[in-house]
Amino acid sequence: MKPSKDYIIFPLDVATAAEARKYVELLTDDVGMFKVGLELFVRSGPDIVQLIQECGPAGIFLDLKLHDIPATVSGAMKVIADYCVRFVTVHCGESPAMLQAAVSAAGRGVGVLGVTVLTSVSADDIRAAGFREAYAGDIPALVMKRAAMARKAGCTGIVCSGLEVQSVKAKFGRDFIAVTPGIRPLWDAQGKDDQERITTPAKAVQNGADYLVIGRPIRNAKDPRAATRRIAEEIDEIK
């Protein structure tokens, strides 16, 4: 089993490259990857990828959640493939052809992850979006349907909540990567935020999660490095 720190993905949910550098330099030896989302990438572009690569050994998860016609997604993915990142996200959405185009354009160097249902989304949100009650009343069923779409398209894995990982692994196998946001350590007591479907690091790993996206508990800690190591220790206890 890989070192516990390698399960941890820290999201660089900051507005500038200068802010990102602070966390990258602090945490590069204590996390497996850094996640670069839309805000930071739109502001900094490929330079932020180069900054992370120059600062240390941690990998890069480019979380752009691509969602467009297949030709456009393919073109974007061909550019991303040159960045030498570990993973990039594409919304499962309604088009298997879009996922297939992403996988084909990425080649062997980049793992394409299908985004199933965002962890901020509730059953009421699903209903409001016009989904049938079979899915609005059973979000895990929608996650599994989209996971099957991603698997068939050739994706490396998916992004799903830690509550759904066990079912995903049971159906699609250990080699189908599961990245889980919405992670809150046992010791984190910050109260309500915008995540709806959350779980602990240890529970998510027990259920089969390959990577855990953990932001607020680290970013809001007085000592982010100590918080990161504490999370790794929590994972160690169940390995």
HUKA-V669844 format. One record per residue. N is the residue number from 1. D_FIRST is the distance of its C-alpha to the first C-alpha in whole Angstrom. Layout:
N/D_FIRST  N/D_FIRST
//
This chain:
1/0  2/4  3/7  4/8  5/11  6/10  7/10  8/14  9/17  10/20  11/23  12/26  13/29  14/31  15/35  16/35  17/33  18/34  19/33  20/29  21/30  22/30  23/26  24/25  25/26  26/25  27/21  28/20  29/18  30/17  31/16  32/14  33/17  34/20  35/22  36/26  37/28  38/32  39/34  40/32  41/32  42/35  43/37  44/35  45/34  46/32  47/33  48/30  49/27  50/29  51/29  52/25  53/25  54/27  55/26  56/22  57/19  58/18  59/18  60/20  61/21  62/24  63/25  64/29  65/29  66/31  67/34  68/37  69/39  70/37  71/38  72/38  73/34  74/34  75/36  76/34  77/31  78/32  79/33  80/29  81/28  82/29  83/28  84/24  85/22  86/19  87/20  88/24  89/25  90/28  91/29  92/29  93/33  94/35  95/35  96/33  97/35  98/33  99/30  100/31  101/32  102/30  103/27  104/30  105/31  106/27  107/27  108/23  109/23  110/22  111/20  112/23  113/22  114/24  115/25  116/26  117/28  118/28  119/27  120/30  121/32  122/33  123/35  124/38  125/37  126/36  127/40  128/42  129/40  130/42  131/39  132/40  133/40  134/37  135/35  136/36  137/36  138/32  139/30  140/27  141/29  142/30  143/26  144/26  145/29  146/28  147/24  148/26  149/28  150/25  151/24  152/27  153/28  154/25  155/23  156/19  157/19  158/20  159/21  160/21  161/21  162/19  163/21  164/21  165/18  166/18  167/21  168/19  169/16  170/19  171/21  172/20  173/16  174/13  175/14  176/16  177/15  178/15  179/16  180/18  181/21  182/23  183/20  184/22  185/21  186/22  187/24  188/26  189/29  190/31  191/32  192/33  193/32  194/32  195/29  196/29  197/26  198/24  199/21  200/19  201/15  202/14  203/16  204/15  205/11  206/12  207/14  208/12  209/12  210/10  211/13  212/15  213/18  214/20  215/23  216/26  217/24  218/23  219/27  220/29  221/28  222/30  223/27  224/25  225/22  226/23  227/22  228/19  229/17  230/19  231/16  232/13  233/14  234/15  235/12  236/11  237/13  238/12  239/8
//
